Amino acid sequence: MSRLSSLSISGSDSLPEDAPCPASPLARAGSEPSGEQLAEIATLITDGTVLPILDSTFPLDEVAAAYAHARSGEANGKVAIAIR
């Protein structure tokens, strides 16, 4: 069985290409989800109310390509890394 881990890119376009993946604006603002919020989100996803949008999935050995794709602005949803 594989697990998926998403690569979420946000932040300034002026970051250098070798910069670590920036945190989301909410994380930078100090917002952290609670267990209750995460459970509510999981329920919404499980029952189909919220559908995550997956642009593409890359194998772990292509993480650099996944990062480049996410930073390119061409991704239309989450870019996932398959971890086997």
Protein Blocks (a to p, Z undefined) as FASTA:
>chain_A
ZZddddddedjfkbcfklccdddfklmnopacdfklmmmmmmmmmnomaccddfbdcdfk
lmmmmmmmmmnopagcjdddddZZ
